[in-house]
Amino acid sequence: MEPIQINVTVKLDDATQAFLSSLFHGTAQPAAAPAPVEQPKPAPAKPAEQPKPAATPAPVEQPKPAPAKPAEQPKPAEQPKPAAPAQSSITIDSLRELAMTKMNAHRVEIKQKLTELGTPSITKLDASKYQEMFEFLKGLE
């Protein structure tokens, strides 16, 4: 991309040039005051006659807004209930034993389920997922 160069020429009167020159060159030179330019004074304008307003109509009553109702609070979303209560009898050892019996025939499916549950192995499976994994292993034929 090429740089853009813009040249600007500004015509300044002598006093302004001397002032700017003193700012940038560090020398303060008193600028001679330019002769005041006489401006012609405009003639005073005649005030325009304004028409008299017609009889003012009676003020129109604005309808009053209805009192604001308090905003309804959204109901908290109901927590989905688990399909079956978690059985405390399922342990990591029982899951590992069941997985070992199914591993040779269903290795790919078991690995996919573990990935879906967010763990690399049954040993690192969260205790809250034991029931789901147990049912999945039982469903494999």
N, C-alpha and C positions, 0 to 999 in steps of 0.2 A: 504494500500500500504506500503510495507516494504522499509526502506531506503537502498540505495545501498552504499556499502563501497568499496573503491578502495585503494589498497596499492601500492605505487610506491617506488622502491628502485633506488637511483641514486648514482653512484660512482663518488666522487669528489676528486680532488687532495688535498693535505694537506693545501695549501695556501688558496684555496677557502673555505674549511671547517673552517679554522681559521677565515676568514673574515666573513662568515655567522654567525659563533658562536659569534663573537664580536658584530655583529648587533643585534642579538636576546638576548644576555645576558648582553648587555650594557658595556662590558669591551673591551676596544680597545687594542688589542695586535698586535703589528706589526708582520706581517707575513713574514717569511723568504722567500726571493726570491728563487724560484726553479731554479735549474741549467738549463740553456738554453739547449734545445734539438737541436742538430745539424741536420738540414734538408739537405738531399743531394740536390744539385742544379741540376736542369734538364739541359741536354745538349741543346744548342741552336738548334732550328729546322731550317732546310734549307728551305728557302722560295720556295714554289712550283712555278714552272713556269706556268704562266697563258697564255693560248693561246691568240694570237692576235685576236682582234675582226675583223670580216669580215666587209666589207664596210657597213656603217650604212645606213639603208633605209631612204628615204625621209620622213619627218614627215607627218603623216596622219592628215588632217584637221578634227577636230571634228565638227559635225554639230552644228550649233548655235541653241539654243532653241528659239522657237517662242516667240515673246513678249507676256507676260501674259496679258490676257484680264481682265479687272476689274470684280470682282465677281458681279453677278447680285443680286440686292437687292430683297429679297422675298417680294411679294406683301402682304400687310396686309390683314388678313382674313376679309371677309365681315361680318358685323354683321347681324345675321338673323333678318328679319323684323317681327314684331308681326303680327299674322294672322288678327287680327282686332284691330283697334285703341281702346285704353282704353277709356271706357265711364266714364266721370266724374260724371254722374248722379247716378252711383252705390255708395251707401254709406254703412257704416258698419251697420246702422240701417235697410236698405233694405235687406242686406244679412242675418241679424239675423232673420228678419220676415220670409223670404223665408225658412230659415233653420228650423224654428220652425214648419212650415207647413209640412215639409218633415221628420222631426226628428223621429216621431213615427214609420213610415214605413221603413225608411232607416238609422237607427242609425249607424249600422256597416259600411256601405259604406261611410257615411259622416265622421266618425272618421278616416277611412283609408285615405280619401282624405286629411283631415287636417294634418295627419301625413306625407303624401307625400309632402305636401306644407311646412312642417317644423314648424308647430305650434300646440299647444294643444287645441286651441279653436278658434272660429270665431272672438271673441273679440280681440285676439292677432294676428290676421292675418295681414300680411304686405299689405299696400294699393296697391302695384303693383300686388297683387294676387287676388284682388277683382273680376276682370273680369273673371278669370279662375274659381274661386269658384262659381260665379253667373251662368256661363254657365253649370257647373257640376250640380248644384242644379236644374236648369231648365230642364236638361236632365233626371233627376230621375222621374219615373212614379209612 
